[in-house]
């Protein structure tokens, strides 16, 4: 009985020893592979641009390229942070921006920055989803903060609010524009659309009539020159 038990114990110990050895070799090989395997290559082109921007943070052309790449890679938070930093830098030291090595930007940053930013906003608005509308709204607020005189940012905010079912906020954005320019035809038309969507048809008709009356002289003048304006 004792001999049988000892024999069984030896066999079991031998088996467990080999099992542990094989398992250990497997784990070691996996660890070795994980340590020696190269990282996945960055095919987006983002890393080289980020490296350039770290060395020369005032390169406006690199900032525009990175903003576009972040958008393409669907990394909105990085894109938003980049735009926020760019606007902060341009708010006080726009003349310090560079373009391609040491040359000045071909266009004034006060024009090119809001124009490129609006391009990102329009991209998200065109997608027409809840998430992209929220992104467009955040960027519109950012643009309106640093460029309060740029009408497109307030209009974009109004459109976002309207899509999210907040016509009151949309109306406030448009009223701010109309206080500055009561004859802004595009804003009047947008006001009519927002009110119509909110079920306020009477108010919508009032604003649309104003827009039509203001656009008639311009349309007549264009028709005389062989061009018909459409809104």
MARLUM-535214 format. One record per residue: x, y, z of N, C-alpha, C in turn; residue in one letter. Coordinates in steps of 0.02 Angstrom, whole numbers, padded with zeros to 5 digits, always signed. Each point is the difference from the previous one (the first is absolute). Layout:
! residues N
XYZXYZXYZA
...
! end
This chain:
! residues 231
+00042-00061+00000-00042+00061+00000+00043+00062+00000X
+00052+00000+00045+00044+00058+00004+00041+00008-00063X
+00023-00059-00028+00039+00003-00062-00041+00029-00058X
-00062-00023-00005-00045+00025-00053-00011+00074+00007X
-00010+00022+00062-00012+00071+00011+00061+00043-00018X
+00060-00026+00019+00061+00037-00016+00011+00003-00075X
-00014-00056-00034+00008-00001-00073-00047+00049-00034X
-00061+00001+00024-00050+00046-00029+00022+00073+00012X
+00027+00013+00059+00022+00068+00016+00056+00022-00045X
+00047-00046-00014+00056+00017-00044-00023+00017-00070X
-00047-00041-00025-00027+00012-00068-00036+00067-00003X
-00039+00015+00051-00038+00062+00001+00048+00060+00003X
+00052-00006+00042+00049+00055+00006+00036+00011-00066X
+00018-00057-00033+00034+00005-00065-00043+00036-00051X
-00065-00020-00001-00047+00030-00048-00010+00075+00013X
-00009+00019+00063-00009+00070+00018+00062+00041-00015X
+00059-00030+00010+00062+00035-00015+00005+00017-00074X
-00015-00048-00042+00002+00013-00073-00053+00050-00021X
-00058-00004+00030-00054+00048-00017+00022+00071+00017X
+00029+00010+00059+00023+00066+00021+00054+00026-00046X
+00046-00046-00021+00055+00020-00044-00026+00024-00067X
-00047-00040-00028-00029+00018-00065-00038+00066+00004X
-00038+00008+00054-00038+00063+00010+00047+00059+00007X
+00055-00010+00037+00048+00054+00010+00034+00020-00065X
+00017-00049-00041+00031+00015-00065-00048+00039-00044X
-00065-00021+00002-00049+00036-00041-00007+00072+00021X
-00004+00012+00065-00007+00069+00025+00061+00042-00018X
+00060-00032+00008+00061+00037-00016+00003+00018-00073X
-00021-00046-00043+00002+00014-00072-00049+00056-00018X
-00058+00000+00033-00049+00053-00013+00028+00068+00022X
+00032+00000+00059+00028+00062+00026+00055+00025-00046X
+00042-00046-00025+00054+00019-00045-00026+00029-00064X
-00053-00031-00027-00030+00025-00062-00029+00069+00011X
-00036+00009+00057-00032+00064+00013+00052+00055+00009X
+00059-00018+00027+00051+00051+00012+00038+00017-00064X
+00008-00050-00044+00040+00012-00060-00042+00021-00060X
-00066-00010+00002-00042+00019-00057-00003+00076-00007X
+00009+00026-00061-00001+00073-00009-00070+00028+00009X
-00005+00063+00021-00065+00032+00007-00031+00011-00068X
-00066+00004-00001-00035+00011-00063+00020+00067-00030X
+00017+00001-00064+00022+00063-00031-00055+00052-00003X
+00019+00063+00005-00048+00055-00005-00006+00020-00072X
-00054-00021-00032-00010+00014-00071-00039+00064-00012X
-00020+00034+00055-00041+00060-00008+00041+00062-00017X
+00065-00002+00015+00042+00059-00012-00005+00051+00056X
-00034-00018+00054-00009+00047+00056+00064+00009+00040X
+00034-00055+00015+00059+00004+00044+00054+00048-00026X
+00018-00003-00065+00051+00047-00024-00020+00073+00007X
-00064+00014-00012-00025+00069+00005+00000+00023+00073X
-00019-00045+00045+00001+00017+00071+00071+00015+00023X
+00048-00037-00027+00070+00011+00017+00023+00069-00024X
-00020+00018-00060+00018+00067-00027-00031+00055+00043X
-00063-00011+00019-00035+00052+00038+00030+00009+00070X
+00027-00054+00029+00033+00006+00064+00062+00045-00005X
+00035-00005-00056+00061+00040-00009-00017+00072-00021X
-00050+00007-00043-00019+00066-00024-00076+00009+00008X
-00023+00017+00060-00073+00003+00014-00037+00055-00038X
+00037+00046-00031-00034+00055-00036-00011-00016-00074X
+00013-00062-00021-00012-00019-00069-00075-00009-00012X
-00031+00051-00029-00072-00002-00011-00019-00051-00052X
+00041-00010-00050-00015-00050-00051-00002-00070+00029X
+00045-00015+00048-00001-00065+00032-00063-00008+00043X
-00020+00053+00032-00061-00002+00041-00061-00016-00043X
-00004+00031-00058-00057-00014-00044+00002-00073-00024X
+00059-00025-00017+00006-00069-00023-00019-00049+00055X
+00023+00013+00060-00015-00044+00056-00075+00000+00015X
-00031+00058-00001-00072+00004+00013-00038-00043-00050X
+00022+00002-00063-00033-00041-00052+00011-00074+00012X
+00061-00019+00019+00015-00070+00012-00037-00027+00061X
-00004+00039+00053-00038-00021+00058-00073-00011-00019X
-00025+00043-00043-00069-00007-00023-00008-00064-00040X
+00048-00014-00044-00003-00060-00041+00004-00063+00043X
+00041+00003+00053+00008-00058+00045-00056-00003+00053X
-00047+00047-00002-00056+00002+00046+00023+00008+00073X
+00052+00040+00009+00025+00015+00067-00018+00072+00017X
-00063+00009+00019-00026+00068+00008+00032+00037+00058X
+00014-00034+00055+00027+00034+00059+00068+00031-00016X
+00042-00037-00036+00064+00028-00020-00009+00058-00047X
-00048-00006-00045-00014+00054-00047-00025+00062+00037X
-00045-00010+00047-00027+00056+00038+00055+00035+00041X
+00042-00039+00033+00055+00029+00039+00048+00040-00045X
+00012-00026-00059+00044+00035-00047-00030+00066-00022X
-00064+00000-00016-00033+00062-00020-00002+00050+00058X
-00014-00023+00060-00002+00044+00058+00067+00033+00011X
+00053-00039-00004+00067+00027+00010+00018+00049-00056X
-00018-00016-00061+00015+00044-00056-00036+00067+00007X
-00062-00002+00021-00038+00062+00009+00029+00041+00057X
+00021-00033+00053+00031+00036+00056+00064+00035-00021X
+00041-00035-00038+00063+00029-00024-00013+00058-00047X
-00048-00008-00045-00014+00052-00048-00035+00060+00029X
-00031-00009+00057-00037+00056+00031+00047+00057+00021X
+00060-00017+00019+00047+00051+00025+00062+00008-00044X
+00019-00053-00034+00063+00003-00038-00008-00028-00070X
-00050+00022-00035-00014-00026-00067+00058+00013-00048X
+00037+00054+00010+00056+00017-00044+00058-00049+00007X
+00001-00040+00052+00054-00047+00011-00008-00066-00038X
-00057-00011-00030-00011-00062-00037+00046-00003-00060X
+00022-00062-00015+00045-00013-00056-00035-00046-00050X
+00029-00003-00060-00028-00042-00052+00058-00031-00039X
+00006-00065+00002+00054-00035-00035+00069+00028+00020X
+00030-00029+00049+00065+00021+00024-00004+00068+00033X
+00026+00052-00034+00006+00065+00032-00043+00055-00033X
-00037-00017-00052-00037+00051-00035-00065+00017+00034X
-00026+00060-00012-00064+00020+00029-00058-00035-00035X
-00057-00006+00032-00059-00031-00032-00021+00039-00062X
-00021-00035-00053-00021+00035-00061-00064+00041+00009X
-00038-00017+00051-00062+00036+00015-00001+00019+00073X
-00031+00055+00016-00003+00023+00070-00031-00054+00044X
+00032-00017+00057-00029-00049+00045-00070+00018+00024X
-00015+00064+00003-00067+00021+00021-00053-00021-00051X
+00021-00017-00060-00046-00025-00051+00006-00075-00009X
+00061-00024-00003+00010-00071-00015-00021-00045+00058X
+00011+00021+00062-00018-00042+00057-00075-00010+00005X
-00041+00053+00000-00073-00013+00003-00026-00036-00062X
+00032+00011-00057-00022-00034-00061+00011-00075+00005X
+00059-00021+00023+00014-00071+00008-00042-00031+00056X
-00010+00038+00053-00042-00025+00055-00072-00010-00024X
-00026+00046-00039-00067-00007-00026-00005-00061-00046X
+00054-00015-00034+00001-00060-00042-00011-00064+00041X
+00031-00003+00059-00010-00057+00044-00072-00002+00025X
-00027+00058+00018-00069+00003+00024-00048-00024-00054X
+00011+00023-00061-00044-00020-00056+00004-00075-00012X
+00059-00028+00008+00008-00073-00009-00044-00038+00049X
+00000+00020+00063-00040-00035+00050-00075+00014-00010X
-00017+00059-00022-00070+00015-00013-00027-00041-00058X
+00042-00012-00050-00022-00038-00058-00015-00073+00017X
+00032-00026+00053-00011-00070+00019-00069-00010+00033X
-00026+00051+00032-00068+00002+00026-00016-00058+00049X
+00046-00013+00045-00014-00047+00053+00001+00037+00067X
-00025-00031+00051-00002+00032+00065+00070+00016+00026X
+00045-00047-00011+00069+00010+00024+00036+00055-00039X
-00006-00001-00067+00035+00050-00040-00032+00069+00009X
-00064+00003+00015-00032+00065+00014+00029+00029+00065X
+00010-00043+00050+00031+00022+00063+00070+00025-00012X
+00037-00033-00044+00068+00023-00016-00002+00068-00035X
-00045+00007-00048-00006+00064-00035-00018+00056+00048X
-00042-00015+00049-00020+00051+00048+00060+00022+00043X
+00040-00047+00022+00059+00017+00041+00048+00044-00039X
+00012-00018-00063+00046+00040-00041-00029+00068-00016X
-00066+00003-00010-00033+00064-00014+00005+00047+00059X
-00010-00027+00060+00008+00041+00060+00071+00026+00006X
+00048-00042-00015+00070+00019+00002+00014+00057-00049X
-00025-00008-00061+00010+00051-00050-00034+00066+00017X
-00061-00004+00026-00037+00060+00018+00034+00038+00058X
+00035-00037+00043+00034+00032+00056+00058+00043-00024X
+00038-00025-00048+00059+00036-00023-00014+00044-00061X
-00053-00014-00036-00018+00040-00059-00074+00018+00005X
-00018+00043+00047-00071+00017+00010-00031+00036-00060X
+00041+00029-00042-00028+00035-00058-00011-00045-00060X
+00019-00062+00006-00009-00047-00056-00069-00032+00003X
-00043+00017-00047-00069-00022+00002-00009-00075-00005X
+00044-00032-00038-00009-00072-00013+00001-00041+00064X
+00038+00022+00050+00003-00039+00062-00067+00003+00038X
-00030+00059+00002-00066+00005+00034-00053-00038-00040X
+00003+00003-00065-00048-00037-00040+00008-00075+00010X
+00062-00023+00005+00012-00071+00011-00027-00021+00068X
+00011+00043+00050-00027-00015+00066-00076-00005-00002X
-00031+00046-00035-00073+00000-00006-00025-00065-00032X
+00035-00021-00053-00020-00061-00034+00007-00061+00046X
+00054-00001+00038+00010-00056+00047-00055-00002+00053X
-00015+00058+00028-00053+00002+00051-00067-00022-00029X
-00014+00022-00061-00063-00018-00031-00004-00076-00011X
+00054-00030-00021+00001-00072-00012-00008-00039+00066X
+00024+00030+00054-00003-00034+00065-00066+00014+00036X
-00046+00033-00034-00065+00013+00030-00002+00056+00050X
+00044+00050-00009+00002+00058+00045-00008+00064-00041X
-00061+00012-00025-00011+00059-00042+00012+00066+00036X
-00011+00002+00066+00010+00062+00037+00074+00022-00004X
+00045-00047+00009+00071+00015-00004+00019+00021-00071X
-00030-00034-00049+00014+00017-00070-00023+00071-00015X
-00058+00018+00024-00027+00068-00011+00045+00052+00032X
+00026-00014+00059+00044+00048+00034+00063+00014-00042X
+00027-00053-00029+00059+00009-00043-00015+00044-00060X
-00057-00012-00031-00018+00038-00060-00019+00071+00017X
-00032+00010+00057-00018+00068+00021+00063+00042+00012X
+00053-00030+00026+00062+00037+00010+00027+00026-00067X
-00007-00041-00051+00023+00022-00067-00045+00055-00028X
-00065-00008+00010-00047+00050-00027+00005+00066+00038X
+00022-00001+00061+00011+00063+00036+00057+00039-00031X
+00049-00035-00025+00056+00032-00033-00017+00021-00072X
-00040-00041-00033-00019+00013-00069-00071-00024-00012X
-00050+00043+00008-00070-00020-00009-00017-00020-00072X
+00044+00017-00047-00013-00016-00070+00041-00060-00025X
+00022-00039+00045+00038-00061-00018-00048-00052-00027X
-00003-00006-00066-00049-00043-00033+00008-00073+00020X
+00062-00024+00001+00011-00070+00017-00024-00017+00070X
+00014+00045+00047-00021-00011+00070-00076+00004+00005X
-00032+00046-00037-00073+00004+00001-00031-00064-00026X
+00029-00027-00053-00026-00063-00026+00009-00058+00050X
+00058-00001+00033+00012-00051+00050-00050+00006+00057X
-00014+00061+00020-00049+00011+00054-00068-00028-00020X
-00019+00011-00062-00062-00027-00024-00001-00076+00002X
+00055-00031-00020+00005-00073+00001-00004-00027+00071X
+00036+00032+00046+00000-00023+00070-00070+00005+00030X
-00033+00056-00012-00067+00009+00028-00050-00048-00032X
+00007-00013-00064-00043-00047-00035+00008-00071+00031X
+00061-00019+00012+00013-00066+00029-00027-00005+00071X
-00001+00057+00035-00025+00001+00068-00076+00005+00003X
-00032+00004-00058-00073+00004-00003-00028+00071+00005X
+00044+00050-00003-00022+00070+00004-00003+00028-00071X
-00053-00018-00035-00005+00017-00071-00011+00075-00012X
-00037+00032+00044-00012+00071-00009+00065+00039+00003X
+00041-00013+00050+00064+00033+00006+00046-00018-00058X
-00004-00062-00023+00041-00021-00057-00017+00040-00062X
-00065+00011-00012-00021+00038-00059+00025+00072+00003X
-00001+00030+00059+00023+00069+00008+00073+00007-00021X
+00041-00043+00026+00072+00004-00016+00014-00017-00073X
-00036-00047-00027+00010-00018-00070-00021+00056-00047X
-00053+00035+00018-00022+00057-00042+00052+00056+00001X
+00029+00011+00059+00053+00051+00005+00059-00020-00045X
+00017-00063+00001+00056-00023-00041-00016+00007-00074X
-00061-00015-00019-00020+00006-00070+00002+00072-00024X
-00025+00046+00041-00001+00070-00019+00071+00028-00008X
+00043-00020+00045+00069+00024-00004+00038-00030-00059X
-00017-00061-00019+00036-00033-00054-00026+00020-00069X
-00060+00029-00004-00028+00018-00065+00041+00052-00038X
+00022+00056+00031+00041+00048-00037+00065-00031-00026X
+00031-00040+00041+00062-00032-00022-00012-00048-00057X
-00057-00037+00004-00016-00048-00053-00015+00037-00066X
-00035+00056+00005-00016+00038-00060+00063+00027-00032X
+00047+00023+00042+00062+00026-00027+00041-00054-00034X
+00001-00060+00029+00037-00055-00030-00034-00023-00064X
-00067+00000-00002-00035-00022-00060+00015+00046-00059X
+00010+00065+00014+00017+00047-00054+00068-00016-00030X
+00043-00028+00041+00067-00018-00024+00003-00072-00025X
-00057-00032-00004-00002-00068-00026+00014-00054+00052X
-00001+00019+00064+00014-00049+00052-00059+00000+00049X
-00025-00058+00018-00056-00006+00046+00026-00028+00066X
-00010+00037+00053+00022-00023+00066-00050-00051+00028X
+00025-00050+00032-00042-00048+00035+00023-00004+00072X
-00048-00006+00045+00016-00003+00072-00021-00067+00027X
! end
